[in-house]
Amino acid sequence: MVESRCGLLCSQCSFRESMGCQGCVNIDKPFWGDSCPVKSCCETKTQKHCGECSSFVCPTLHTFAFDMEQSDNGARIEQCRQWQEK
């Protein structure tokens, strides 16, 4: 089951319960800001997640996966690859 647009596993997010977040696939606006560039991109392209994109892995997703504040060392990219296969 796809939990997010970027491959983040929402079910493992420590903020999910405390913020009442239902995951970006189920909300209009993220609780952490006015918008999310990854969420917006996927929705504009009518894709469930980044793994469906012909530009996968794009610079935006790569930044989210490896930047200092949000890094998961590429785990979300690998998750999108797994969702691609389903």
N, C-alpha and C positions, 0 to 999 in steps of 0.2 A: 504494500500500500504506500503510495506517495504521500509523504508527510509535509514536504515543503517544496518550493520551487528550486532551491539551490542545492538540495541534497542533505541539508541539516536534518538530523533525526529529532524532531520536536518531542517525541516521547522521552528523550533523554535530556531535555533542556531543563535546567534548574529554575528558569524563570517562568516556565509554562503555567504552573499552578498558581504561583504568587501573583502573576499578572493577569490571570484569567485568559490566557492566550489559547486559541483553538488551532493555531498553526496558520501560516500565511495562505494556504490553499482554501481556508475557511473564513478568512477575515478580509474586510475591505482595506483597512489601514493598519499597518503594524503598530504595536504598542510602543516601539522604541523610537519612532519618528514619524514624519509626515508621509514618507514613502520608502520603499526599498527598490533600488535600481534593478536587482535581479528579479524580484516579484513582478515589477512593472514590465520588464522586458518579456518575460514568459507569457504574461497575460496579453500583452500587445500582439504577440506572435501566436496566441491561442495554443500554447504548449503547457502540458502538465508540469514539466520540470526542465531544467537546463539540458539534460541528457537527450532530449528530443530535438535539440537545435542543430542546425547544420554548421554553426560556428562553435560548437562544444569542443574544447574548453576555451571560452572567450576571455579576454583580459579582465572583465568585470568579475566573473566567477573566480578566476585565478586569484585576484586580489582578495576577495572574501575568504578564500581557502587558505591563504598564506600570509595575510597581513598581521601585524603585531597584535592588534586588539581583538580580532575575530578569528584568528588562525585556528584551524583544526588539522594543520599539516596535510591538507588535501583529502581528508576523509570524506568531505561532502562531494568531492569530485568522484571519488570511487563509488559512493552511494548512488550518484546519478548514473554511473556506468552499470551498476547492478539493476537499477530501474529500467534502463534501456533494454536489457535482456528479457524483461517480462512482457 
